[in-house]
Amino acid sequence: MKGFVIAGVTSGVGKTTIATGILAALARRGLRPQPFKVGPDYIDPTYHRAACGVPSRNLDSWLLPQEALRELFARAMRGRQVAVVEGVMGLFDGASPYSDEGSTAQVAKLLGLPVVLVVDARKVARSVAATVLGFREFDRELRIVGVILNGIAGPRHLEFCAPPIERATELPVLGYLPRRDDLALPERHLGLVPMVEGPAGRPFFERLAAQVEKTVDLDRLLHLASVRPPAEPPPRLFPAGPLPRRCRIAVALDQAFSFYYQDALDLLEAWGAEVVPVSPLEDAGLPEGCGALYLGGGFPELYARELAENRPFLESVRAAYARGVPIYAECGGLMYLGEEIEDFQGQRHPMAGLLPIATSMQGARLQLGYRRLRALADGPLLRRGEEARGHEFHWSLLHRRADAPAAYEVLDQPGRQEGFRVGSIWASYVHLHLGSSPRLAPRLVDVASAVTPN
């Protein structure tokens, strides 16, 4: 088996561009790459999938227990030839300032994968060797096998970067990407623009793959990436065998709502749910016979007018709530269930009106970080007193219009309660990965099955 981690010295050095280009180039060779993303990010994996046609899987060693992470990795590698794991932030950045917990480095060591270091060379020459040397020496248990440079201006610039790295570190420079505006990925307030919105078409991926094939030594990279195939552990998250269909769960999936982990959806199906995609932007209502609605995160603030104008779908959500259908919502889904969303232009758009809140992008500021939660009551994923790990990542501000019971106690922020539980609704800004505990997916399927008509 082949496998490697594409890691950066910092955020913004071009990890996603390079990982996506390598995936596209490997697929053009007829190989079967399997993409992964370290950390909780939902957007970068959409570029991986567009590049090679295979869903990308998140490997977050803070959200996921180590055994679960290994299980998900081994399961995804069935029938695949090359694991391409894009890191998060800088190689050693994670959940702790004192250890590699939650970092790309920790995931590489857990899976026994070599690391290819990506360095942004746009504003540096020989000094880049000192940076690479520091990364090589910082943790000698980590196996860094090569370097890829981004932002090379030309042959003379490459001459001032690559030989000093190889002389100082004895690591090969496996290639580079030149400065090309037509290879830049589009960004906005939460990072890259998700591929569900169509920011890059096939010509972009063809250009990127052609550039990688031209200036990255893929043969040498694959030679350095030979690893032992993962031993598949006993199932911890997935059932031991196939289970019959017991319910239908509607999942909001369109340009406004696209923040889901592929493994989470796979878990729901494995435990007996039929996952039914539905569009709050375009569909006239929820599908018949659904026992639960899962409203994930995304960018409802950018589509607030269109969401408000789709009154039939809003009414179907209200009707499902009135019937007691469980509704689980995260971040953007929470915003949709409130009374209104105020967009970046200050325009207010009415939403479902099922939660006594309004959300606004006016005066917004970024809220992000990992969160440890304890459920304050029985809900669709957790029972009262059970704990889970999640992450928060949003710009919007929330204004309460009335009191409502909270969903969680935030254990690592003493005194803070988070989210809402109103009737059959369980909503919060915090995103959960259903692979973080073997209890989560089976419980949601059980709850939905109790509502689904026979």
C-alpha positions in Angstrom: 0.0 0.0 0.0 1.0 3.6 -0.5 0.2 6.4 1.8 1.5 9.8 2.9 0.5 13.0 4.7 0.6 16.4 3.0 1.5 18.7 5.9 2.2 22.4 6.1 4.6 24.6 8.1 1.6 26.9 8.7 -1.9 27.4 7.5 -2.2 29.0 4.1 0.9 27.4 2.5 -1.1 25.6 -0.2 -1.8 22.2 1.4 -5.2 21.9 -0.2 -4.0 23.0 -3.6 -1.1 20.5 -3.6 -3.1 17.6 -2.1 -5.9 18.2 -4.6 -3.5 18.4 -7.5 -1.8 15.1 -6.4 -5.1 13.4 -6.1 -6.2 14.5 -9.6 -2.8 13.5 -11.0 -2.9 10.0 -9.4 -6.5 9.5 -10.7 -5.4 10.5 -14.2 -2.7 7.7 -14.0 -5.5 5.2 -13.3 -4.6 4.7 -9.7 -7.2 4.6 -6.9 -6.4 7.3 -4.4 -8.3 7.7 -1.1 -8.4 11.2 0.2 -8.5 12.2 3.9 -8.4 15.5 5.8 -6.9 15.9 9.3 -9.1 18.0 11.6 -12.8 19.0 11.6 -12.9 21.0 8.3 -15.8 20.3 6.0 -14.8 22.4 3.0 -11.3 21.1 1.9 -12.7 17.5 1.5 -15.1 18.8 -1.2 -12.1 19.7 -3.4 -10.6 16.2 -2.7 -13.7 14.5 -3.9 -14.0 16.7 -7.0 -10.4 15.9 -7.9 -10.6 12.1 -7.8 -14.3 11.2 -7.5 -14.1 9.6 -4.1 -15.5 11.0 -0.8 -12.8 12.4 1.5 -12.8 11.2 5.1 -12.0 13.4 8.2 -9.4 12.1 10.6 -9.6 14.2 13.8 -7.6 12.7 16.6 -9.2 15.0 19.2 -12.8 14.4 18.2 -12.3 10.7 17.5 -10.9 8.1 19.9 -7.7 6.5 18.4 -9.4 3.2 17.9 -12.2 4.9 16.0 -9.8 6.8 13.8 -8.0 3.7 12.9 -11.3 1.9 12.1 -12.4 4.7 9.8 -9.1 4.8 8.1 -8.9 1.1 7.5 -12.5 0.9 6.3 -12.0 3.7 3.8 -8.8 2.0 2.4 -10.7 -1.1 1.4 -10.1 -1.4 -2.4 -8.0 1.8 -2.5 -4.3 2.0 -3.5 -2.9 5.3 -2.2 -3.9 7.2 1.0 -3.5 10.9 0.6 -4.0 12.7 3.9 -4.1 16.5 3.9 -3.1 18.0 7.3 -4.6 20.8 9.2 -2.8 24.1 10.0 0.9 23.6 10.7 2.3 20.1 11.2 2.5 20.3 15.0 -0.6 22.6 15.6 -3.4 20.9 17.5 -5.5 21.0 20.6 -2.7 21.5 23.1 0.3 23.8 23.3 2.3 21.1 25.1 1.7 17.9 23.0 0.8 16.8 19.5 -2.8 16.0 20.6 -5.2 16.7 17.7 -2.4 17.6 15.3 -1.4 16.4 11.9 1.8 15.0 13.5 -0.2 12.8 15.8 -2.4 11.4 13.0 0.7 10.6 10.9 2.2 8.7 13.9 -1.0 6.9 14.7 -1.3 5.6 11.2 2.4 5.0 10.5 2.4 7.3 7.5 5.3 9.4 6.2 5.0 13.1 5.9 5.6 15.4 2.9 6.2 19.0 4.1 4.7 21.9 2.1 6.5 25.2 2.4 5.4 28.6 1.0 8.5 29.9 -0.7 7.0 33.1 -2.1 8.9 35.4 0.2 12.0 33.4 1.1 15.1 31.9 -0.5 17.9 30.1 1.4 16.3 30.7 4.7 13.7 28.1 3.8 16.3 25.5 4.6 16.3 26.6 8.3 12.6 26.2 8.5 12.6 22.7 7.1 15.5 21.7 9.3 13.6 22.9 12.4 10.6 20.8 11.4 12.7 17.8 10.9 14.4 18.1 14.3 11.4 19.1 16.3 10.0 15.5 16.6 12.4 12.8 15.4 9.7 10.1 15.9 7.9 11.6 12.9 9.1 10.4 9.5 9.4 13.4 7.2 10.4 12.1 3.8 10.4 15.1 1.5 9.4 18.7 0.7 7.2 20.4 -1.8 7.7 24.1 -2.4 4.8 26.4 -3.3 5.0 29.8 -5.0 8.2 29.4 -6.9 8.9 32.4 -9.1 11.2 30.6 -11.6 14.3 28.5 -12.1 16.6 31.0 -10.3 14.3 31.1 -7.3 14.1 27.3 -7.2 17.9 27.2 -7.2 18.1 29.4 -4.1 15.6 27.2 -2.2 15.9 23.5 -3.2 19.7 22.8 -2.9 20.0 24.5 0.5 17.1 22.4 1.8 18.7 19.1 0.6 22.1 20.0 1.9 21.0 21.1 5.4 18.4 18.4 6.0 19.2 15.5 3.6 15.5 15.5 2.6 14.7 15.5 -1.1 12.7 18.4 -2.6 10.1 16.4 -4.4 8.9 19.3 -6.5 7.1 22.6 -6.5 4.2 24.6 -7.7 4.9 27.9 -9.5 3.2 31.2 -8.9 0.0 30.9 -11.0 -3.1 32.9 -10.3 -5.2 30.4 -12.2 -4.4 27.7 -9.7 -5.6 29.8 -6.7 -8.6 28.4 -4.8 -11.5 30.9 -4.0 -11.9 31.9 -0.4 -14.4 33.8 1.8 -15.2 34.3 5.5 -15.0 30.6 6.7 -12.2 29.6 4.3 -12.5 28.1 0.9 -15.8 28.2 -1.1 -17.3 24.7 -0.9 -17.4 22.7 -4.2 -21.2 22.3 -3.8 -21.4 25.9 -4.9 -19.4 25.2 -8.0 -16.4 27.6 -7.6 -14.1 25.4 -9.7 -14.9 23.2 -12.7 -13.1 20.4 -14.5 -10.7 22.8 -16.4 -9.3 23.9 -13.1 -8.6 20.4 -11.9 -7.1 19.5 -15.3 -4.8 22.5 -15.1 -3.8 21.6 -11.5 -3.2 17.9 -12.3 -1.1 18.9 -15.4 1.1 21.2 -13.3 1.6 18.6 -10.6 2.6 16.0 -13.2 5.1 18.6 -14.7 6.8 19.8 -11.5 6.3 17.2 -8.8 8.1 13.9 -9.0 5.2 11.6 -8.4 7.2 8.4 -9.0 9.6 9.3 -6.3 6.8 10.3 -4.0 5.1 7.0 -4.4 8.3 5.2 -3.8 8.8 7.0 -0.5 5.2 6.3 0.4 5.3 2.5 0.7 3.7 1.5 4.0 2.2 -1.6 5.6 -1.5 -1.9 4.9 -3.6 -1.1 8.0 -4.7 -4.0 10.1 -8.5 -3.6 10.3 -9.5 -3.5 13.9 -12.7 -5.2 15.3 -15.7 -3.0 14.5 -16.2 -0.4 17.2 -18.4 2.1 15.4 -20.0 0.0 12.7 -22.3 -3.0 13.3 -20.6 -6.4 12.7 -22.9 -7.2 9.8 -25.7 -5.7 7.6 -28.8 -4.5 9.4 -32.3 -4.1 7.9 -33.7 -0.7 7.0 -35.7 0.7 10.0 -36.3 4.4 9.2 -35.7 7.3 6.8 -33.7 10.3 7.9 -34.0 13.5 5.8 -30.6 15.3 5.5 -30.6 18.9 4.3 -28.0 18.9 1.5 -27.6 21.8 -1.0 -25.6 25.0 -1.4 -26.8 26.4 1.9 -26.3 23.2 3.9 -23.3 21.0 3.1 -21.3 20.5 6.4 -21.5 16.7 7.0 -18.9 14.1 7.6 -19.2 11.2 5.1 -18.5 8.7 7.9 -21.4 10.1 9.9 -23.8 9.5 7.0 -22.3 6.1 6.4 -22.8 5.2 10.1 -26.5 6.2 9.9 -27.0 3.9 6.9 -25.1 1.1 8.5 -27.3 1.2 11.6 -30.5 0.9 9.6 -31.4 4.4 8.2 -32.1 5.4 4.7 -30.4 8.8 4.3 -32.6 10.9 2.1 -31.0 14.1 0.8 -33.4 17.1 0.7 -32.9 20.8 -0.4 -34.4 23.6 1.8 -33.5 25.8 -1.2 -35.3 23.9 -4.0 -37.6 21.2 -2.6 -41.3 21.8 -1.9 -41.2 19.8 1.3 -39.8 16.9 3.4 -40.0 13.4 1.9 -42.8 11.2 3.0 -42.2 8.8 5.9 -39.1 10.5 7.4 -38.6 9.8 11.1 -36.0 12.6 11.6 -34.6 15.7 10.0 -30.8 16.4 10.2 -30.0 20.1 9.4 -26.2 20.4 9.2 -24.1 23.5 8.9 -23.2 25.5 5.9 -23.9 29.0 4.7 -27.6 29.9 5.1 -26.6 33.5 5.6 -25.6 33.6 1.9 -28.8 32.1 0.8 -31.2 33.6 3.4 -33.4 35.3 0.8 -33.9 32.1 -1.2 -34.5 30.0 1.9 -37.1 32.5 3.1 -38.8 32.5 -0.3 -39.2 28.7 -0.2 -42.2 28.9 2.1 -43.6 25.4 1.3 -40.4 23.8 2.6 -40.4 26.0 5.7 -44.0 25.0 6.3 -43.2 21.3 5.9 -40.5 21.7 8.6 -43.0 23.4 10.9 -45.5 20.6 10.2 -42.9 17.9 11.0 -42.1 19.7 14.3 -45.9 19.8 15.1 -46.0 16.0 14.6 -43.1 15.4 17.0 -40.5 14.5 14.3 -37.1 14.8 15.9 -35.1 17.6 14.3 -31.3 17.7 15.0 -29.6 20.9 13.9 -26.0 22.2 13.9 -24.8 25.7 13.4 -26.4 26.8 10.0 -29.2 24.4 10.8 -29.7 26.2 14.1 -29.9 29.5 12.3 -32.5 28.2 9.9 -34.8 27.1 12.8 -34.7 30.5 14.3 -37.0 33.5 13.6 -34.8 35.3 11.2 -31.4 35.7 9.7 -29.9 39.2 9.1 -27.4 38.9 6.3 -24.2 40.8 5.5 -26.1 43.6 3.9 -28.3 44.1 6.9 -31.4 42.6 5.2 -33.6 40.4 7.5 -35.1 37.2 6.2 -37.8 35.2 8.1 -36.9 31.5 8.8 -38.8 28.6 10.4 -39.6 30.4 13.6 -39.3 27.3 15.8 -36.6 28.6 18.1 -36.8 32.0 20.0 -33.7 33.4 18.4 -32.5 35.6 15.6 -29.0 35.4 14.1 -27.1 38.2 12.4 -23.9 38.7 10.3 -23.8 42.3 11.5 -20.8 42.9 13.8 -20.0 39.2 13.5 -16.8 37.7 14.8 -15.2 34.3 14.5 -16.0 31.8 17.2 -14.0 28.6 16.9 -12.5 25.8 19.0 -13.0 22.3 20.3 -15.8 21.8 22.9 -16.5 19.1 25.5 -20.2 18.8 26.0 -22.6 17.1 28.5 -26.2 16.6 27.5 -28.7 18.3 29.9 -31.6 16.1 28.9 -32.4 13.1 26.6 -32.0 14.1 23.0 -31.7 12.5 19.6 -28.0 11.7 19.9 -27.3 11.6 23.7 -29.1 10.7 26.8 -29.0 13.1 29.8 -25.5 13.2 31.4 -23.7 11.6 28.5 -20.7 13.5 27.1 -19.4 14.2 23.6 -16.7 16.1 21.9 -17.5 18.6 19.2 -16.2 21.8 17.5 -17.5 25.3 17.0 -16.8 27.4 13.9 -19.0 30.3 13.0 -19.2 34.0 12.4 -22.8 34.8 13.1 -24.1 36.4 16.3 -27.1 34.9 18.1 -29.8 37.1 19.8 -32.2 35.4 22.2 -35.9 36.5 21.9 -37.1 34.4 24.8 -35.7 31.8 27.2 -35.5 28.2 26.2 -33.8 25.2 27.8 -30.2 24.6 26.8 -29.1 21.4 25.1 -25.6 21.1 26.6 -23.3 22.1 29.4 -19.9 23.1 27.9 -17.4 21.3 30.2 -14.3 23.2 29.1 -16.0 26.6 29.5 -17.3 26.6 33.1 -20.7 28.3 33.4 -21.6 28.2 29.7 -24.6 26.4 28.4 -25.0 25.9 24.7 -27.8 25.2 22.3 -31.6 24.7 22.6 -34.0 21.9 23.2 -37.6 22.9 22.3 -40.1 20.2 21.7 -38.6 17.7 19.3 -35.8 20.1 18.3 -32.2 19.7 19.5 -30.1 22.5 18.1 -26.6 24.0 18.8 -23.7 25.9 17.2 -21.5 22.9 18.0 -20.8 20.3 15.3 -20.5 16.6 16.4 -18.9 13.7 14.6 -21.0 10.6 14.9 -17.9 8.6 15.0 -16.7 10.2 18.2 -18.8 7.7 20.2 -20.4 4.3 19.3 -23.6 5.5 20.9 -24.4 8.4 18.7 -25.5 7.0 15.3 -27.5 4.0 16.7 -29.4 6.4 19.0 -30.4 8.7 16.2 -31.6 5.7 14.2 -33.5 4.4 17.2 -35.2 7.7 17.8 -36.1 8.1 14.1 -37.4 4.5 14.0 -39.8 5.2 16.8 -41.4 7.9 14.7 -41.2 6.4 11.2 -44.6 4.9 10.1 -44.5 1.1 9.7 
